[in-house]
Amino acid sequence: MFVLGIDTSCDDTSVAVVQDGRFVKSNVTHSQIASHRAHGGVVPELASREHLKNIIPVAKEAIAASGLSLQDMDGIAVTIGPGLIGSLLVGVYYAKSLAYITGKSFIGINHLEGHILSGFLETEVPSFPFICLVVSGGHTSFYEVMDFCHYRPLGHTLDDAAGEAFDKVAKILGLSYPGGPEIEKISANGRPDIIKFPRALLNKKSFDSSFSGLKTSVSLFVEQWRSGKHSHTDITIPDIAASFQDALIDVLVQKASLALKMTEAKSIVVSGGVACNRRLRNAINDMAKQISVLTYFPRPSYCTDNGAMIAAAGYYHLIKGEKTALNTDVKPRFPI
């Protein structure tokens, strides 16, 4: 079964063709980073206008690169939420039009489900049940994954998501957007243990997270440091970045360890844009080795928003005979 997957949930226009939920025939993504960098973050109206401009060329390129035609598709899957409403509308209405004119099955997909199943686009895949940590610009969520289309939410961010915290701290430090890669890069030259930023664990049995306090702590520290009022006179921006990154990752690793021990799952998938962070990957791997758990990280192109993961998720719904009505609207807030 060939599924065309479309994702326009935020600022990436991505279309892919995936066979049987596993084998990626094509995955084409147009990034809008250059358009949003000057603003220090994603501008929703600008994002939707860019999607309008790019959706048709990206879709044509993805179909051509797959070596197939639109008529060869068995279904069309698209992200219907969560995400930016203007961005979602572009992808959903384009997918609806394709489904209508071709008569192909139409299926609306939760963007978070796409991230959960992105690990199945790789050669080595996890066995059920497993823990999935979705960590991105808009989400920091833990799930127990019982089977395809069967997920148990364990906890979510209560305020800033991890990726959002990276972007905001990067802006405080005068770094460019997107903040995650910039902080990771300069942290390599910093001392992660020089500043003891807070770890907001909420309580020892909670899988919810909160990073707004960490961001505020960094902001206050930088304000004092720049004014010369702080006792740490030898501190550098790489030191601050590394200490922030270490504090955030420490929280994620502790909660991941708790989730694995509580559920007795034997594997963990870490997906979403922040999963590209090598320090996070190393920390998760170290934790998992200590408790004899397997780790799975999709390649970077499948961690960031992409059409392939939406096509994969669509496949597992379509083979169950599920379809989405063409009058279904977007769902900017759409929990699993």
C-alpha positions in Angstrom: 0.0 0.0 0.0 1.3 3.4 -1.0 0.3 6.4 1.1 0.9 10.0 0.3 1.7 11.9 3.6 1.4 15.7 4.0 2.4 17.8 6.9 2.1 21.6 7.2 1.5 21.7 11.0 4.1 24.5 11.6 6.7 26.0 9.3 7.9 23.0 7.2 6.0 22.1 4.1 6.6 18.3 3.8 5.2 15.6 1.5 6.2 12.0 1.3 5.3 8.7 -0.2 5.6 5.6 2.1 5.0 2.0 1.3 3.3 -0.3 3.8 4.0 2.2 6.7 7.7 1.3 6.6 9.5 2.0 3.4 10.1 5.7 2.4 9.9 6.1 -1.4 10.3 9.9 -1.1 10.3 12.6 1.5 10.5 16.2 0.4 10.6 19.0 2.9 10.7 22.8 2.3 12.1 24.6 5.4 11.0 28.1 6.2 13.8 28.9 8.6 15.3 31.6 6.4 11.9 33.4 6.3 11.4 33.4 10.1 15.0 33.9 11.3 14.8 37.7 11.2 11.8 37.5 13.6 13.4 35.1 16.1 10.7 32.5 15.8 7.8 31.3 13.6 5.3 34.0 12.5 2.0 32.2 11.9 0.7 34.3 9.1 4.0 34.2 7.3 4.1 30.4 7.7 0.7 29.9 6.2 1.5 32.1 3.2 4.8 30.2 2.6 2.8 26.9 2.7 0.4 28.2 0.1 3.3 29.0 -2.2 5.2 25.7 -1.6 2.6 23.0 -1.1 2.0 22.2 -4.8 5.7 22.2 -5.9 6.7 20.1 -2.9 3.9 17.6 -3.6 4.8 17.3 -7.3 8.5 16.8 -6.4 7.7 14.1 -3.8 5.4 12.1 -6.2 7.9 12.3 -9.0 10.8 11.3 -6.7 8.9 8.2 -5.6 8.7 6.9 -9.2 5.0 6.6 -8.9 2.0 8.7 -9.9 -0.9 10.2 -7.9 -3.1 7.5 -9.2 -0.8 4.9 -7.7 -1.5 6.1 -4.2 -3.9 4.0 -2.1 -4.6 6.7 0.4 -3.8 10.3 1.3 -2.8 11.1 4.9 -2.5 14.6 6.3 -1.9 16.3 9.6 -5.1 17.8 10.9 -3.7 18.9 14.3 -2.2 19.9 16.6 -0.5 22.9 15.1 -0.9 26.4 13.7 -4.4 26.8 12.4 -3.4 28.7 9.2 -0.6 26.2 8.4 -2.9 23.2 9.0 -5.6 24.6 6.8 -3.3 24.7 3.8 -2.2 21.1 4.1 -5.7 19.7 5.0 -7.6 21.5 2.2 -4.9 20.5 -0.4 -5.1 16.9 0.8 -8.9 17.0 0.6 -8.9 18.3 -2.9 -6.5 15.5 -4.0 -8.7 12.9 -2.3 -11.9 14.3 -3.9 -10.6 14.4 -7.5 -8.9 11.0 -7.3 -11.4 9.1 -5.2 -8.6 8.0 -2.9 -9.1 7.3 0.8 -8.6 10.3 3.0 -7.3 10.0 6.5 -6.6 12.8 9.0 -3.6 12.2 11.3 -2.6 13.5 14.7 0.8 15.1 14.3 2.0 13.6 17.6 1.1 10.1 16.4 3.3 10.7 13.4 6.2 11.5 15.7 5.5 8.4 17.8 5.6 6.1 14.7 8.6 7.8 13.1 10.8 5.1 14.5 9.2 2.6 12.3 10.6 4.3 9.2 14.1 2.9 10.2 15.5 -0.6 9.6 15.6 -1.5 13.3 12.2 -0.9 15.0 11.0 -1.2 18.7 8.9 -4.0 20.0 5.6 -3.2 21.8 5.1 -2.0 24.4 7.6 0.9 24.5 7.9 4.4 25.8 8.0 7.3 23.4 9.3 10.7 24.3 8.1 13.3 21.8 10.3 16.4 22.3 10.0 19.3 19.9 9.4 23.0 19.6 5.8 22.7 20.6 5.6 19.4 22.5 7.3 17.6 25.3 5.2 14.4 25.9 5.6 10.9 27.2 3.5 8.0 25.9 3.3 4.3 26.6 2.8 2.8 23.1 0.9 -0.5 23.4 0.4 -1.1 19.7 -0.2 0.8 16.4 -3.0 3.3 17.0 -3.1 2.4 20.8 -1.3 5.0 23.0 -1.5 5.9 26.7 -0.5 9.5 27.5 1.7 9.7 30.6 2.6 13.4 30.8 3.0 16.6 28.9 4.6 20.0 29.3 2.6 22.4 31.4 4.1 25.6 29.8 7.1 25.9 27.5 8.0 22.9 25.5 11.7 21.9 25.4 12.3 23.2 21.9 10.5 26.4 22.8 12.8 26.8 25.8 15.8 26.3 23.6 14.6 29.0 21.2 13.9 31.5 24.0 17.2 31.0 25.8 19.0 31.3 22.6 17.4 34.7 22.0 18.3 35.7 25.6 21.9 34.8 24.8 21.9 36.7 21.5 22.0 33.6 19.3 20.2 33.1 16.1 17.0 31.1 15.3 16.4 28.2 15.6 17.9 28.1 19.0 18.4 24.4 19.6 21.2 23.8 17.1 22.9 27.0 18.1 22.9 26.2 21.8 24.1 22.7 21.1 26.9 24.0 19.0 28.3 26.5 21.5 27.7 24.3 24.5 30.5 22.1 23.2 32.9 24.8 24.4 31.1 25.4 27.7 31.1 24.0 31.2 27.8 22.3 31.9 28.3 22.1 35.7 29.4 25.7 36.3 25.9 27.1 36.9 23.3 25.1 38.9 20.1 26.0 37.1 16.9 24.5 38.6 15.5 21.1 37.6 11.7 21.4 37.7 10.6 17.8 38.3 7.2 18.9 39.8 7.0 15.7 41.8 8.8 12.4 41.8 5.9 10.5 40.2 4.8 13.0 37.6 5.6 12.8 33.9 4.5 16.4 33.3 7.3 18.9 32.7 7.8 22.6 33.1 10.6 24.7 31.5 9.3 28.2 32.0 11.0 28.5 35.3 14.3 27.3 33.9 14.0 29.9 31.1 13.3 32.6 33.7 16.3 31.5 35.8 18.6 31.8 32.8 17.2 35.2 32.0 17.7 36.6 35.5 21.2 35.1 35.6 22.2 36.7 32.3 20.8 40.0 33.4 22.9 40.0 36.5 25.9 38.6 34.7 25.8 41.3 32.0 25.4 44.1 34.6 28.5 42.9 36.4 26.5 42.1 39.6 27.1 38.4 39.5 30.0 36.8 41.5 30.8 34.5 38.6 33.2 36.8 36.7 34.8 34.1 34.5 31.5 32.8 33.1 31.1 32.7 29.3 28.0 32.4 27.0 29.0 28.8 26.1 29.0 28.1 29.9 25.5 29.5 30.3 24.3 27.6 27.2 25.9 24.3 28.4 24.5 24.7 31.9 21.0 25.4 30.6 21.1 22.5 28.2 22.3 20.1 30.9 19.5 21.2 33.2 16.8 20.6 30.6 18.2 17.3 29.5 18.6 16.1 33.1 14.8 16.6 33.6 14.0 14.6 30.4 16.3 11.8 31.3 15.0 11.4 34.8 11.4 11.3 33.6 12.2 8.9 30.8 13.9 6.6 33.4 10.8 6.8 35.6 8.5 6.0 32.7 10.5 2.9 31.8 10.7 1.6 35.3 7.0 2.2 36.0 5.8 0.5 32.8 8.6 -2.1 32.7 8.9 -1.3 29.0 12.1 -2.6 27.4 12.7 0.1 24.8 12.3 3.8 24.3 11.8 5.9 21.2 12.9 9.6 21.3 11.5 11.7 18.4 10.7 15.3 17.5 13.1 18.0 16.5 14.9 18.2 19.9 15.7 14.5 19.5 18.4 15.6 17.1 20.4 16.9 20.0 23.5 14.7 20.5 23.8 15.5 24.2 20.2 14.3 24.8 20.8 11.1 22.7 24.0 10.3 24.7 22.3 10.9 28.0 19.3 8.7 27.1 21.6 6.0 25.9 23.6 6.1 29.1 20.5 5.9 31.2 19.1 3.1 29.1 22.2 1.0 29.4 22.1 1.1 33.1 18.6 -0.4 33.2 19.1 -2.7 30.1 16.7 -0.9 27.8 17.0 -0.5 24.1 16.9 3.0 22.5 15.7 4.1 19.1 16.3 7.5 17.5 14.9 8.3 14.1 17.3 10.0 11.7 17.2 13.8 11.9 15.0 14.1 8.8 12.4 11.9 10.5 12.7 13.7 13.8 11.8 17.1 12.5 8.3 17.6 11.0 8.0 15.4 7.9 5.4 13.9 5.6 6.9 10.4 5.9 5.8 10.0 9.5 2.3 11.1 8.6 2.1 8.7 5.7 3.3 5.9 8.1 0.6 6.7 10.7 -2.0 6.9 7.9 -1.2 3.4 6.7 -1.9 1.8 10.1 -5.3 3.5 10.2 -6.2 2.8 6.6 -5.4 -1.0 6.9 -8.0 -1.0 9.7 -10.6 0.4 7.3 -10.7 3.8 8.8 -11.4 6.9 6.8 -11.9 10.6 7.6 -14.9 12.5 6.3 -14.0 15.3 3.8 -15.9 17.8 5.9 -13.6 17.3 8.9 -11.8 20.5 9.9 -8.4 21.2 11.4 -7.8 20.7 15.1 -5.2 23.2 16.4 -5.5 21.6 19.8 -5.7 17.8 19.3 -4.4 15.6 22.2 -4.0 11.9 21.7 
